């Protein structure tokens, strides 16, 4: 079946550094990728939607200059948390979809636990 | 390896009727949480219901209830009195303590008026 690889699975770094998270679709072409952030009580907030070759669409309240998303190819999207601070500590999950419709299956990565000291 | 399987890519139900979405998973862990998320066209993931694996009693949340069979590793979602607003993608997921999430690929549910 379709596999999405998310790397790294865990990051611990100092405040002020930038962190890049990769999301790769291993055996299918992902025309659309989604980035989520986990909040308390396990709710997941959609941060942005990225389509290959175009700029990401950010949800309201998400700082696009802080959370840089690049979807340079049909198999790779990256999320860079710039100048990370402790409040950015969270669990980040990506998902990928090969079809266009909202009813198409999404394949999720295993997530990245980001801890900012 | 941890896996989550939702074997029904699409389902439909008449308004006011009851529908059950199936989910099976595989893990060697003994402590984990199970979730059902709803993703409407807005694309935000809304937590519908959650179940702690150590609890035998099935979780309920208004019109939503689960049938949790730990030995069978099954976690189905029952929606009673279906409403038009229930139309969405539904994702089954489990989380191992330590916060590693595993998701199914989703079931697209359409409620027919």
Interface residues (C-beta under 8 A of the other chain):
Chain A: X2 X9 X34 X36 X38 X41 X42 X43 X44 X45 X46 X49 X59 X91 X93 X95 X102 X103 X105 X106 X107 X108 X110 X111 X113
Chain B: X9 X10 X33 X35 X37 X39 X41 X43 X44 X45 X46 X47 X50 X89 X91 X93 X95 X99 X100 X101 X102 X103 X105 X106 X108
